[in-house]
Amino acid sequence: MTQAAWDALAEAIDVRKPFLRRIRVELAKALPESAKALLARPEFTGEERQFLETVVGIVEEHAKFVLEKE
């Protein structure tokens, strides 16, 4: 999502833009570790694990992008 899209979302849900930005940053900090913890669970094998590895990679990439912009 672009910054303009996030700003539009903030306006649509009637919250201050800086508040929504802070939430994005906090999520960007927390989600990669949570995603890695999920991936470490032994019950995920085979295709599930491959899918989760893809998702974790995307989460990490997006989080890095968000943190670089802030």
N, CA, C and O atoms as a GROMACS GRO file, in nm:
protein
  280
    1MET      N    1   0.084  -0.118   0.000
    1MET     CA    2   0.000   0.000   0.000
    1MET      C    3   0.089   0.124   0.000
    1MET      O    4   0.192   0.128   0.067
    2THR      N    5   0.048   0.221  -0.074
    2THR     CA    6   0.124   0.346  -0.077
    2THR      C    7   0.087   0.432   0.044
    2THR      O    8  -0.013   0.409   0.111
    3GLN      N    9   0.170   0.532   0.070
    3GLN     CA   10   0.141   0.624   0.180
    3GLN      C   11   0.008   0.693   0.158
    3GLN      O   12  -0.068   0.714   0.252
    4ALA      N   13  -0.022   0.729   0.033
    4ALA     CA   14  -0.149   0.793   0.003
    4ALA      C   15  -0.266   0.701   0.038
    4ALA      O   16  -0.369   0.747   0.088
    5ALA      N   17  -0.250   0.572   0.011
    5ALA     CA   18  -0.356   0.476   0.044
    5ALA      C   19  -0.374   0.465   0.195
    5ALA      O   20  -0.487   0.459   0.244
    6TRP      N   21  -0.263   0.464   0.269
    6TRP     CA   22  -0.273   0.458   0.415
    6TRP      C   23  -0.338   0.585   0.469
    6TRP      O   24  -0.419   0.579   0.561
    7ASP      N   25  -0.302   0.700   0.411
    7ASP     CA   26  -0.363   0.826   0.454
    7ASP      C   27  -0.513   0.826   0.425
    7ASP      O   28  -0.592   0.874   0.507
    8ALA      N   29  -0.552   0.773   0.310
    8ALA     CA   30  -0.694   0.765   0.276
    8ALA      C   31  -0.767   0.672   0.373
    8ALA      O   32  -0.879   0.699   0.414
    9LEU      N   33  -0.701   0.562   0.409
    9LEU     CA   34  -0.761   0.470   0.506
    9LEU      C   35  -0.780   0.539   0.640
    9LEU      O   36  -0.885   0.525   0.703
   10ALA      N   37  -0.680   0.614   0.683
   10ALA     CA   38  -0.691   0.686   0.810
   10ALA      C   39  -0.810   0.781   0.808
   10ALA      O   40  -0.885   0.790   0.905
   11GLU      N   41  -0.826   0.851   0.698
   11GLU     CA   42  -0.939   0.943   0.686
   11GLU      C   43  -1.071   0.866   0.684
   11GLU      O   44  -1.168   0.909   0.747
   12ALA      N   45  -1.074   0.755   0.613
   12ALA     CA   46  -1.198   0.677   0.600
   12ALA      C   47  -1.243   0.620   0.734
   12ALA      O   48  -1.363   0.611   0.761
   13ILE      N   49  -1.148   0.581   0.818
   13ILE     CA   50  -1.186   0.523   0.947
   13ILE      C   51  -1.177   0.625   1.060
   13ILE      O   52  -1.193   0.593   1.178
   14ASP      N   53  -1.151   0.749   1.022
   14ASP     CA   54  -1.152   0.862   1.114
   14ASP      C   55  -1.051   0.847   1.228
   14ASP      O   56  -1.085   0.863   1.346
   15VAL      N   57  -0.927   0.817   1.190
   15VAL     CA   58  -0.818   0.818   1.288
   15VAL      C   59  -0.709   0.911   1.235
   15VAL      O   60  -0.700   0.937   1.115
   16ARG      N   61  -0.628   0.959   1.326
   16ARG     CA   62  -0.520   1.048   1.284
   16ARG      C   63  -0.417   0.970   1.204
   16ARG      O   64  -0.386   0.855   1.236
   17LYS      N   65  -0.363   1.033   1.102
   17LYS     CA   66  -0.263   0.969   1.016
   17LYS      C   67  -0.140   0.925   1.095
   17LYS      O   68  -0.092   0.813   1.074
   18PRO      N   69  -0.086   1.008   1.185
   18PRO     CA   70   0.032   0.963   1.262
   18PRO      C   71   0.003   0.839   1.347
   18PRO      O   72   0.091   0.755   1.367
   19PHE      N   73  -0.119   0.828   1.398
   19PHE     CA   74  -0.156   0.711   1.477
   19PHE      C   75  -0.152   0.584   1.392
   19PHE      O   76  -0.098   0.482   1.435
   20LEU      N   77  -0.207   0.591   1.273
   20LEU     CA   78  -0.207   0.475   1.184
   20LEU      C   79  -0.064   0.441   1.140
   20LEU      O   80  -0.030   0.324   1.129
   21ARG      N   81   0.018   0.542   1.116
   21ARG     CA   82   0.159   0.518   1.082
   21ARG      C   83   0.231   0.446   1.196
   21ARG      O   84   0.310   0.354   1.173
   22ARG      N   85   0.204   0.489   1.319
   22ARG     CA   86   0.268   0.426   1.434
   22ARG      C   87   0.227   0.278   1.446
   22ARG      O   88   0.309   0.193   1.478
   23ILE      N   89   0.101   0.250   1.420
   23ILE     CA   90   0.054   0.111   1.422
   23ILE      C   91   0.127   0.030   1.316
   23ILE      O   92   0.170  -0.082   1.342
   24ARG      N   93   0.142   0.086   1.196
   24ARG     CA   94   0.214   0.016   1.088
   24ARG      C   95   0.356  -0.016   1.130
   24ARG      O   96   0.404  -0.127   1.107
   25VAL      N   97   0.424   0.079   1.192
   25VAL     CA   98   0.562   0.058   1.234
   25VAL      C   99   0.569  -0.049   1.343
   25VAL      O  100   0.656  -0.136   1.338
   26GLU      N  101   0.480  -0.043   1.440
   26GLU     CA  102   0.480  -0.143   1.546
   26GLU      C  103   0.453  -0.283   1.490
   26GLU      O  104   0.516  -0.380   1.531
   27LEU      N  105   0.361  -0.293   1.396
   27LEU     CA  106   0.335  -0.422   1.332
   27LEU      C  107   0.456  -0.469   1.252
   27LEU      O  108   0.490  -0.587   1.254
   28ALA      N  109   0.520  -0.376   1.184
   28ALA     CA  110   0.639  -0.412   1.104
   28ALA      C  111   0.751  -0.464   1.193
   28ALA      O  112   0.832  -0.546   1.151
   29LYS      N  113   0.757  -0.415   1.315
   29LYS     CA  114   0.858  -0.463   1.409
   29LYS      C  115   0.822  -0.601   1.465
   29LYS      O  116   0.910  -0.685   1.482
   30ALA      N  117   0.695  -0.624   1.493
   30ALA     CA  118   0.653  -0.746   1.561
   30ALA      C  119   0.624  -0.863   1.469
   30ALA      O  120   0.653  -0.978   1.504
   31LEU      N  121   0.570  -0.838   1.353
   31LEU     CA  122   0.525  -0.947   1.266
   31LEU      C  123   0.634  -1.041   1.218
   31LEU      O  124   0.612  -1.162   1.217
   32PRO      N  125   0.751  -0.994   1.178
   32PRO     CA  126   0.853  -1.090   1.131
   32PRO      C  127   0.889  -1.196   1.236
   32PRO      O  128   0.903  -1.313   1.202
   33GLU      N  129   0.904  -1.156   1.361
   33GLU     CA  130   0.937  -1.253   1.465
   33GLU      C  131   0.821  -1.349   1.489
   33GLU      O  132   0.842  -1.469   1.507
   34SER      N  133   0.700  -1.297   1.487
   34SER     CA  134   0.584  -1.384   1.504
   34SER      C  135   0.571  -1.482   1.389
   34SER      O  136   0.538  -1.599   1.410
   35ALA      N  137   0.598  -1.436   1.270
   35ALA     CA  138   0.591  -1.523   1.153
   35ALA      C  139   0.698  -1.632   1.160
   35ALA      O  140   0.671  -1.747   1.126
   36LYS      N  141   0.818  -1.596   1.204
   36LYS     CA  142   0.925  -1.696   1.220
   36LYS      C  143   0.888  -1.799   1.327
   36LYS      O  144   0.916  -1.918   1.311
   37ALA      N  145   0.826  -1.754   1.435
   37ALA     CA  146   0.784  -1.846   1.541
   37ALA      C  147   0.680  -1.944   1.488
   37ALA      O  148   0.683  -2.062   1.522
   38LEU      N  149   0.590  -1.895   1.407
   38LEU     CA  150   0.490  -1.983   1.346
   38LEU      C  151   0.558  -2.085   1.256
   38LEU      O  152   0.522  -2.203   1.259
   39LEU      N  153   0.652  -2.042   1.179
   39LEU     CA  154   0.724  -2.131   1.088
   39LEU      C  155   0.803  -2.237   1.164
   39LEU      O  156   0.824  -2.348   1.113
   40ALA      N  157   0.847  -2.206   1.283
   40ALA     CA  158   0.927  -2.300   1.362
   40ALA      C  159   0.843  -2.413   1.424
   40ALA      O  160   0.898  -2.511   1.474
   41ARG      N  161   0.712  -2.400   1.419
   41ARG     CA  162   0.627  -2.503   1.479
   41ARG      C  163   0.638  -2.633   1.400
   41ARG      O  164   0.629  -2.631   1.277
   42PRO      N  165   0.658  -2.745   1.468
   42PRO     CA  166   0.685  -2.873   1.401
   42PRO      C  167   0.566  -2.932   1.326
   42PRO      O  168   0.584  -3.017   1.239
   43GLU      N  169   0.445  -2.889   1.358
   43GLU     CA  170   0.329  -2.950   1.291
   43GLU      C  171   0.313  -2.907   1.145
   43GLU      O  172   0.236  -2.968   1.071
   44PHE      N  173   0.384  -2.804   1.104
   44PHE     CA  174   0.377  -2.761   0.965
   44PHE      C  175   0.485  -2.833   0.885
   44PHE      O  176   0.604  -2.814   0.908
   45THR      N  177   0.442  -2.914   0.793
   45THR     CA  178   0.535  -2.991   0.711
   45THR      C  179   0.494  -2.982   0.564
   45THR      O  180   0.384  -2.937   0.533
   46GLY      N  181   0.580  -3.024   0.478
   46GLY     CA  182   0.550  -3.033   0.335
   46GLY      C  183   0.501  -2.904   0.274
   46GLY      O  184   0.564  -2.799   0.286
   47GLU      N  185   0.386  -2.913   0.208
   47GLU     CA  186   0.330  -2.797   0.137
   47GLU      C  187   0.295  -2.684   0.232
   47GLU      O  188   0.311  -2.567   0.197
   48GLU      N  189   0.247  -2.717   0.351
   48GLU     CA  190   0.216  -2.612   0.449
   48GLU      C  191   0.341  -2.531   0.482
   48GLU      O  192   0.338  -2.408   0.486
   49ARG      N  193   0.451  -2.602   0.506
   49ARG     CA  194   0.577  -2.535   0.540
   49ARG      C  195   0.624  -2.448   0.423
   49ARG      O  196   0.669  -2.335   0.444
   50GLN      N  197   0.615  -2.499   0.302
   50GLN     CA  198   0.656  -2.422   0.184
   50GLN      C  199   0.572  -2.295   0.172
   50GLN      O  200   0.624  -2.187   0.144
   51PHE      N  201   0.442  -2.309   0.192
   51PHE     CA  202   0.353  -2.194   0.187
   51PHE      C  203   0.392  -2.092   0.293
   51PHE      O  204   0.403  -1.973   0.265
   52LEU      N  205   0.412  -2.139   0.416
   52LEU     CA  206   0.450  -2.048   0.525
   52LEU      C  207   0.584  -1.981   0.500
   52LEU      O  208   0.602  -1.864   0.534
   53GLU      N  209   0.679  -2.053   0.441
   53GLU     CA  210   0.808  -1.993   0.408
   53GLU      C  211   0.790  -1.877   0.311
   53GLU      O  212   0.855  -1.774   0.322
   54THR      N  213   0.700  -1.895   0.215
   54THR     CA  214   0.671  -1.788   0.119
   54THR      C  215   0.608  -1.669   0.190
   54THR      O  216   0.648  -1.554   0.168
   55VAL      N  217   0.510  -1.696   0.276
   55VAL     CA  218   0.442  -1.589   0.349
   55VAL      C  219   0.539  -1.515   0.440
   55VAL      O  220   0.537  -1.392   0.446
   56VAL      N  221   0.622  -1.589   0.512
   56VAL     CA  222   0.719  -1.526   0.602
   56VAL      C  223   0.814  -1.436   0.523
   56VAL      O  224   0.846  -1.326   0.569
   57GLY      N  225   0.857  -1.480   0.407
   57GLY     CA  226   0.944  -1.397   0.324
   57GLY      C  227   0.876  -1.267   0.283
   57GLY      O  228   0.939  -1.161   0.283
   58ILE      N  229   0.750  -1.276   0.248
   58ILE     CA  230   0.674  -1.156   0.208
   58ILE      C  231   0.656  -1.064   0.327
   58ILE      O  232   0.673  -0.942   0.314
   59VAL      N  233   0.623  -1.120   0.443
   59VAL     CA  234   0.606  -1.039   0.564
   59VAL      C  235   0.736  -0.967   0.598
   59VAL      O  236   0.735  -0.847   0.628
   60GLU      N  237   0.847  -1.039   0.593
   60GLU     CA  238   0.977  -0.977   0.624
   60GLU      C  239   1.011  -0.866   0.526
   60GLU      O  240   1.061  -0.761   0.565
   61GLU      N  241   0.984  -0.889   0.399
   61GLU     CA  242   1.013  -0.787   0.297
   61GLU      C  243   0.928  -0.663   0.318
   61GLU      O  244   0.979  -0.551   0.310
   62HIS      N  245   0.800  -0.682   0.344
   62HIS     CA  246   0.711  -0.567   0.365
   62HIS      C  247   0.750  -0.492   0.492
   62HIS      O  248   0.752  -0.369   0.495
   63ALA      N  249   0.780  -0.566   0.598
   63ALA     CA  250   0.819  -0.502   0.724
   63ALA      C  251   0.946  -0.419   0.704
   63ALA      O  252   0.955  -0.307   0.755
   64LYS      N  253   1.042  -0.473   0.633
   64LYS     CA  254   1.166  -0.400   0.606
   64LYS      C  255   1.136  -0.271   0.529
   64LYS      O  256   1.192  -0.166   0.560
   65PHE      N  257   1.049  -0.280   0.430
   65PHE     CA  258   1.011  -0.163   0.352
   65PHE      C  259   0.946  -0.057   0.441
   65PHE      O  260   0.981   0.061   0.433
   66VAL      N  261   0.853  -0.099   0.525
   66VAL     CA  262   0.784  -0.004   0.614
   66VAL      C  263   0.884   0.063   0.707
   66VAL      O  264   0.879   0.185   0.726
   67LEU      N  265   0.973  -0.015   0.765
   67LEU     CA  266   1.069   0.042   0.860
   67LEU      C  267   1.169   0.135   0.792
   67LEU      O  268   1.213   0.233   0.852
   68GLU      N  269   1.206   0.106   0.668
   68GLU     CA  270   1.296   0.195   0.595
   68GLU      C  271   1.230   0.328   0.564
   68GLU      O  272   1.297   0.431   0.562
   69LYS      N  273   1.100   0.327   0.542
   69LYS     CA  274   1.028   0.450   0.508
   69LYS      C  275   1.006   0.539   0.630
   69LYS      O  276   0.985   0.660   0.616
   70GLU      N  277   1.009   0.482   0.748
   70GLU     CA  278   0.983   0.559   0.870
   70GLU      C  279   1.108   0.611   0.923
   70GLU      O  280   1.108   0.679   1.026
   0.00000   0.00000   0.00000
